[in-house]
Amino acid sequence: MLTYLVQHAFAGLWSLVWHFGIAIGVTILCGVGVYFAPTLKLKVCFGVVGAICLALFVGEIIGVKISAARCTAQERAVTTFVKKVVTGTQSKKSRAARDPWNSPNN
């Protein structure tokens, strides 16, 4: 059981580590490059690359958050619909009705 919990907790984590870790690493390296660059031209280049990478990283985080919220809303809608259907099948009338899928030919 413990093995399952650990596997479930870390499932799909490496793709996030690589994806976000590379963006954070490039941003930090560009910041270090800005600090240690000898000329203004190099500082500006490092700064622009770092700012672009940071903007893309923030946009990606926002996209992941919105996507997760959308999946949660879809799951909630499906669960609500299924609960309504299941509640409708618990009545005496629906239990007494013939099930078209319950035949020897299926």
ZISULCOR-V288922 format. One record per backbone hydrogen bond with DSSP energy under -0.5 kcal/mol. CO is the residue of the C=O (numbers start at 1). NH is the residue of the N-H. Records with the same first field share a line. If there is no record, write none. Layout:
CO = NH / NH
//
This chain:
1 = 5
2 = 6
3 = 7
4 = 8
5 = 9
6 = 10
7 = 11
8 = 11
10 = 13
12 = 16
13 = 17
14 = 18
15 = 19
16 = 20 / 21
17 = 21
18 = 22
19 = 23
20 = 24
21 = 25
22 = 26
23 = 27
24 = 28
25 = 29
26 = 30
27 = 31
28 = 32
29 = 33
30 = 34
31 = 35
32 = 36
33 = 37
39 = 43
40 = 44
41 = 45
42 = 46
43 = 47
44 = 48
45 = 49
46 = 50
47 = 51
48 = 52
49 = 53
50 = 54
51 = 55
52 = 56
53 = 57
54 = 58
55 = 59
56 = 60
57 = 61
58 = 62
59 = 63
60 = 64
61 = 65
62 = 66
63 = 67
64 = 68
65 = 69
66 = 70
67 = 71
68 = 72
69 = 73
70 = 74
71 = 75
72 = 76
73 = 77
74 = 78
75 = 79
76 = 80
77 = 81
78 = 82
79 = 83
80 = 84
81 = 85
82 = 86
83 = 87
84 = 88
85 = 89
87 = 90
88 = 91
91 = 95
92 = 96
93 = 97
98 = 100
99 = 102
101 = 103
103 = 106
//
